[in-house]
Amino acid sequence: MSKQVLITGGAGFIGSHLADELLRSGYRVRVLDNLCSQVHGPDAKVPSYLSKDVQFIYGDVRDKDCLKYALEGVDAVYHFAAAVGVGQSMYQIQRYTEINNIGTATLLECLVGRNIEKLVVASSMSVYGEGLYESTNGGCSENVERCSEQLKNAQWDPVDNTGCILKALPTPETKKPSLTSLYALSKYDQERMCLMLGRAYSIPVVALRFFNVYGSRQALSNPYTGVMAIFASRLLNSKSPVIFEDGNQSRDFVSVKDVASACSLVLKSDIKDKVLNIGTGKRITINEVAQMLMDVLGKNDVEPHISAKFRAGDIRHCFSDISLAKNVLGYRPKVDIKQGIIEMSEWLEGQIAIDNIEKANAELVERGLWS
């Protein structure tokens, strides 16, 4: 009989794509999800995109009895259940800690004593804070931060102690974490707990630090989801994408198809006790992403709104060094960003997006987290 895999949070964006990938590879897939209304809407229905071949269990990772039931007969676990959102994590502190930290702790307690062949936990590039930089003398700068005074003066790029702008470099897994939000702290806590308990109880664990994942099935009405979906939601409503700072901050956008492929490769490999970057290794500015979306969606009559404002916890540049994932997994991202945006636009046709970004930004302003 084929192996049974459990995906916590598997009805969501990345988890559902992984479910498809695993089913194609011959695995039996079980999903545990609480159908959070912020992601799935107020009706809390199993999404139509989730394969009918998936065994769905409605439940929460903080519920030990539910977890024990979901883990029966399971050979491997992907732990994707999490509250997601840098800005929101800074004021829904208890909620993020309960779901991400306590939920992971509860899962780990339930895994002890079970014959689990692999635990894969979804981490995030947010644990890095700012990415790696090259200093003016040619060395690497790991602990780069932008002070509030600098940001208030619209001096967006990190500088050295002489005022010279630092050059952004690909960020490897060896860079020390710099946790600038509660969300980043919770993701780092998730991966550390899983790796620590994995070693103690001989559970093979791999933590995957996802960079900016985009693609079909992303929650368009969730104002705390990825920036690509937020921009798409605004454009579908013929509203301007709101861009923080000057829009020249850069990220590493990776297709959900490549992410699902990487996750599947982990299960088929014998690697354990590893942290791996999953991105493309390429950087692109937020301005460029907004323009690509407008071009593909035919919304060039809408001008982006460059706010020249910043949020607490935001960073300037971070893009991945994927050398390790290439070497140990054979991971090779295949979806070019232009191709990926075209594929995403095909899915966007007919989608209804409730634009909640103004309400979300107002909550940040009210709490002094957006300047």
C-alpha positions in Angstrom: 0.0 0.0 0.0 1.2 3.5 -0.8 2.4 5.7 2.1 0.0 8.0 4.0 1.0 11.7 4.3 -0.7 14.3 6.6 -0.6 18.0 5.7 -1.6 20.3 8.5 -3.1 23.5 6.9 -3.4 21.5 3.8 -6.5 23.2 2.5 -4.6 26.4 2.0 -2.6 27.9 -0.8 0.7 25.9 -0.6 -0.7 22.8 1.1 -3.3 22.2 -1.6 -0.7 22.4 -4.4 1.5 20.0 -2.4 -1.5 17.6 -2.0 -1.8 17.6 -5.8 1.9 16.9 -6.2 1.9 14.1 -3.7 -1.2 12.4 -5.2 0.5 12.5 -8.7 3.5 10.7 -7.1 1.2 7.9 -5.7 1.0 8.9 -2.0 -2.3 8.9 0.0 -2.9 12.4 1.3 -4.8 13.4 4.4 -5.4 17.1 5.3 -6.1 18.7 8.6 -7.4 22.2 8.4 -9.6 24.5 10.5 -10.7 26.5 7.4 -9.8 29.9 9.0 -12.3 32.5 7.8 -9.5 35.0 7.1 -8.2 32.6 4.5 -11.2 30.7 3.4 -14.0 33.2 3.9 -16.9 33.2 6.4 -18.6 30.1 5.0 -15.8 27.8 6.2 -16.3 25.3 3.3 -13.7 22.9 2.0 -12.4 24.7 -1.1 -13.4 23.4 -4.5 -9.8 23.3 -5.6 -8.9 20.6 -3.0 -8.7 17.3 -4.7 -11.5 14.8 -4.1 -8.8 12.2 -3.6 -7.7 14.0 -0.4 -9.1 12.8 2.9 -10.2 16.0 4.7 -10.4 16.3 8.5 -11.8 19.5 9.9 -9.8 20.4 13.0 -7.2 22.6 14.7 -3.5 21.8 15.4 -4.0 23.0 19.0 -6.5 20.2 19.6 -4.5 17.2 20.8 -7.4 14.7 20.4 -8.0 15.9 16.8 -4.3 15.6 16.0 -4.0 12.1 17.4 -6.9 11.1 15.2 -5.4 12.7 12.1 -2.0 11.0 12.7 -3.4 7.5 12.8 -1.5 5.4 10.2 0.5 8.4 8.9 4.1 7.8 7.6 5.1 11.5 7.0 3.9 14.9 8.1 4.1 18.3 6.5 3.4 21.0 9.1 2.0 24.0 7.2 -0.7 25.1 9.6 0.1 28.7 10.7 -1.2 32.2 11.1 0.5 34.2 8.4 1.2 38.0 8.3 4.0 40.1 9.4 2.0 43.3 10.2 -0.9 41.5 11.8 1.4 39.5 14.0 2.5 42.7 15.7 -0.8 43.2 17.3 -2.5 39.8 17.3 0.3 38.6 19.5 -1.6 35.9 21.5 -3.3 34.5 18.4 -0.1 34.1 16.4 1.7 32.6 19.4 -1.1 30.1 20.1 -1.5 28.9 16.6 2.2 28.9 15.5 4.1 28.1 18.6 1.6 26.2 20.8 0.1 24.5 17.7 3.6 23.2 16.8 4.3 22.1 20.3 1.1 20.2 20.5 1.9 18.4 17.2 5.3 17.5 18.4 3.9 16.0 21.6 1.5 13.9 19.5 4.4 12.7 17.2 6.5 11.3 20.1 6.4 7.5 20.0 5.1 7.3 16.5 7.1 5.8 13.6 7.2 9.0 11.5 9.6 8.7 8.5 9.8 12.5 7.8 8.5 15.8 9.3 8.7 18.8 7.0 8.0 22.1 8.6 7.2 25.3 6.7 9.5 28.1 7.8 9.9 31.5 6.2 12.5 33.9 4.8 11.2 36.4 7.4 13.5 34.8 10.0 16.5 36.5 8.2 15.2 40.0 8.7 17.3 41.9 6.2 19.2 39.7 3.8 22.9 39.4 3.5 24.9 42.5 2.4 28.3 43.3 1.1 30.1 46.1 2.9 32.2 48.7 1.2 35.4 46.9 2.2 34.2 43.7 0.5 33.2 41.8 3.6 29.8 40.4 4.4 27.4 42.2 6.7 24.9 40.0 8.5 23.4 42.2 11.2 22.1 45.0 9.0 19.2 47.1 10.4 17.6 50.3 9.4 16.9 52.8 12.3 13.6 54.6 12.6 15.3 58.0 12.1 16.7 56.8 8.8 13.3 55.6 7.6 11.5 58.7 8.8 13.9 60.7 6.5 13.0 58.3 3.6 16.6 57.0 3.5 15.4 53.5 2.5 18.7 51.6 1.7 20.8 50.2 4.5 24.2 52.0 4.8 27.5 51.3 6.6 28.9 53.5 9.3 30.3 55.9 6.7 26.9 56.4 5.1 27.7 54.3 2.0 24.8 52.1 0.6 25.4 48.4 1.1 25.1 45.9 -1.7 22.5 43.2 -1.3 23.8 39.6 -1.7 22.0 36.2 -2.0 21.1 35.1 1.5 22.3 31.6 2.6 20.9 29.4 5.4 24.1 30.2 7.4 23.1 33.8 7.9 22.2 34.5 11.5 18.5 35.2 12.1 17.3 38.7 12.7 13.8 38.5 14.0 11.9 41.8 13.3 8.3 40.6 13.8 6.2 38.3 15.9 5.5 36.2 12.8 9.3 35.8 12.1 9.8 34.8 15.8 7.1 32.2 15.6 8.4 30.7 12.4 11.9 30.5 13.8 10.4 28.9 16.9 8.5 26.4 14.8 11.6 25.2 12.9 13.8 25.2 16.0 11.3 23.1 18.0 10.9 20.6 15.2 14.6 20.2 14.6 15.3 19.9 18.4 12.6 17.4 19.1 13.4 15.6 15.9 17.0 15.0 17.1 15.8 13.9 20.6 13.2 11.4 19.3 14.9 10.3 16.1 12.3 11.9 13.8 13.9 13.0 10.5 13.1 16.7 10.2 13.6 19.2 7.4 12.7 22.9 7.7 12.0 24.8 4.5 12.4 28.6 4.5 10.0 29.7 1.8 10.6 33.0 0.1 7.8 35.0 -1.5 5.4 32.3 -2.8 2.8 33.3 -5.3 0.3 31.6 -7.7 -3.2 30.3 -8.0 -5.4 29.6 -4.9 -3.8 32.4 -2.9 -6.4 34.1 -0.6 -7.2 37.3 -2.5 -9.4 38.7 0.3 -6.8 38.2 3.0 -4.9 41.5 3.4 -2.1 39.8 5.2 -1.3 37.3 2.5 1.6 37.7 -0.1 2.1 41.0 -1.8 1.4 39.6 -5.2 -2.1 38.5 -4.2 -2.7 41.8 -2.4 -1.8 43.7 -5.6 -4.0 41.4 -7.7 -6.9 42.0 -5.3 -6.5 45.8 -5.7 -6.3 45.6 -9.5 -9.3 43.3 -9.8 -11.2 46.0 -8.0 -9.7 48.7 -10.3 -7.8 50.2 -7.4 -4.2 51.3 -7.2 -1.7 48.8 -5.6 -0.3 50.4 -2.4 3.5 50.3 -2.4 5.4 51.0 0.7 8.6 53.0 0.8 9.7 53.9 -2.8 9.0 50.5 -4.3 12.6 49.6 -5.0 12.8 47.1 -2.2 13.5 43.7 -3.6 12.3 40.2 -2.9 12.6 36.6 -4.3 9.2 35.5 -5.8 8.9 31.8 -6.3 6.0 30.0 -7.9 3.9 27.7 -5.7 4.5 25.0 -8.3 8.2 25.1 -7.6 7.6 25.2 -3.9 5.3 22.1 -4.1 8.0 20.3 -6.1 10.6 21.1 -3.6 8.4 19.8 -0.7 7.8 16.6 -2.6 11.6 16.2 -3.2 12.2 16.3 0.5 9.9 13.3 1.1 11.7 11.3 -1.6 15.1 12.1 -0.2 17.0 10.8 2.8 18.0 14.2 4.1 17.3 15.1 7.7 18.2 17.7 10.3 18.5 20.4 7.6 17.2 23.9 7.0 16.8 24.8 3.3 16.0 28.0 1.4 13.3 27.5 -1.2 13.2 30.4 -3.7 14.6 31.2 -7.1 17.9 32.9 -6.2 16.7 36.0 -8.2 15.6 39.4 -7.0 13.0 41.7 -8.3 11.7 45.0 -7.0 8.2 45.5 -5.8 7.7 48.2 -8.5 8.6 45.7 -11.2 6.2 43.1 -9.8 3.3 45.7 -9.7 4.1 46.7 -13.3 4.2 43.1 -14.5 0.8 42.4 -12.9 -0.7 45.5 -14.4 0.6 44.6 -17.9 -0.7 41.0 -17.7 -4.1 42.0 -16.3 -4.5 44.8 -18.7 -4.8 47.4 -15.9 -2.3 50.0 -17.1 -4.9 52.7 -16.6 -4.4 52.2 -12.9 -1.4 54.0 -11.4 0.4 52.4 -8.4 0.3 54.4 -5.2 3.8 54.8 -3.9 3.1 55.7 -0.3 6.6 56.6 0.9 5.5 55.1 4.2 7.0 52.1 6.1 5.7 49.4 8.4 7.3 48.2 11.6 9.3 45.0 10.8 9.7 45.7 7.1 13.0 45.0 5.4 14.7 46.4 2.3 16.2 43.5 0.4 16.2 39.7 0.8 16.6 37.1 -1.8 17.7 33.5 -1.6 20.9 31.5 -2.1 19.5 28.1 -3.1 22.8 26.3 -3.6 22.1 24.0 -0.7 18.7 22.9 -1.9 20.1 22.4 -5.4 22.9 20.2 -4.0 21.0 18.0 -1.5 17.6 17.9 -3.2 18.3 18.4 -6.8 15.8 21.3 -6.6 15.7 23.5 -9.7 13.0 26.2 -9.9 11.4 26.0 -13.4 8.8 28.7 -13.5 10.0 32.1 -14.7 8.2 35.0 -13.0 6.7 36.3 -16.2 5.4 32.8 -17.0 4.2 32.5 -13.4 2.3 35.8 -13.4 0.6 34.8 -16.7 -0.5 31.5 -15.2 -1.7 33.3 -12.1 -3.7 35.7 -14.3 -5.5 32.9 -16.0 -6.7 31.7 -12.5 -7.6 35.2 -11.6 -10.2 35.4 -14.3 -13.6 35.1 -12.7 -12.2 35.3 -9.1 -14.0 37.6 -6.7 -11.6 39.6 -4.4 -12.9 41.6 -1.4 -10.3 44.4 -1.0 -9.6 44.6 2.7 -6.2 46.3 2.5 -7.3 49.8 3.6 -8.9 48.3 6.7 -5.7 46.4 7.4 -3.5 49.4 7.0 -5.8 51.5 9.2 -5.3 48.9 12.0 -1.5 49.3 11.6 -1.8 53.1 11.7 -4.1 53.0 14.8 -1.4 51.0 16.6 1.5 53.2 15.5 3.0 50.4 13.3 2.8 52.2 10.0 4.5 55.6 9.6 
